[in-house]
Amino acid sequence: MSRTTIAVRVPTRDRVTAAARAEHKTVDAFLARLLDAYEEQVFWAAMAATSAEDYQAAAREDGIWPGDYDYSPEAAVIRRDESRD
């Protein structure tokens, strides 16, 4: 596997190194975990900002709507149960 360097200030490098050590990880593994968490956060923020209608339109455009995951019977039961409360 090839390696490279990135330009960061010394205090930043020291913080990353200390955090990686605290998690008993290499700096590479620590940064990969941070990036995974960041990418997941960005994904869920985008999902939260997408309306159901926009999501459905995009899924239709991608050819994956309707899927084989029709939850309408379950949703009907949940709505019925919630109306009883």
N, C-alpha and C positions, 0 to 999 in steps of 0.2 A: 504494500500500500504506500502510495506517495504521501509526502508530507510537505507542508508549506509553513510560512510564518505569516502572522498578521501584525500590523502595527497598532499597538495599544500603549497607552501611557503606563509607566511602571506601577503606579498605585492600582490601576485597573488589573494589570497582570497579577499583582500580588493578591488582590481580592479574589480573583477567579481561582488562583492556585489554592488559596486557603479554603475556599468553599468546596473545591473538588476534594481536597484532603479530608475535610469534615464529613464528606459523604463517602469516603474511601473509594473514590473514583479517579480515573485519569482526567486530566484537563479536557481531553477530547471527548470522553464519555460524559463529563459534566456539561460541556457546551452543547453536545448533541441532545441531552435531556432538556436543557433550557430551550433549545430551538424547537424540540417536539412540543413542549408545553406552550410556547409562543404560537406555533402554527395551529395548535388545537384551539387556543383562545381566539385567534383571528377567524378560524372557521366558524366557531359557535357565535361569535359576534356578527358575522355575516348572516348566519342562519336566523339569528334573532331579529335582524333588520329586514328580513325577507318575509313578505306577507305570504299567506297560504296560497293566494291566487297567483302571485308571482312564481312561487315554487312550482305550482301545478303547471303553469304555462311553460316554464323552463323544462320541466320533466316531459311534457308533451312534445316540445321542440326536440328534445334529446331522444324521443321515441321510447321512453320508459314509463309512460303514463297511459292508461292505467296499468299498474303492476299486479302481481298476484298477492298483494298484501292489502286486501280490502278489510279495514277495521270498522266499517260502519255498523255491523251488528254489535260489536263491543262498545262503540261510542253510544249507540242507542241505549244499551243497558246502563251505561254510566250516567247518561243524561236522565234516564228514568229514576235511577237511584238517588241522584242529586236533587231531583225535584221533590222527593219524599222527605228530605231533611228539613 
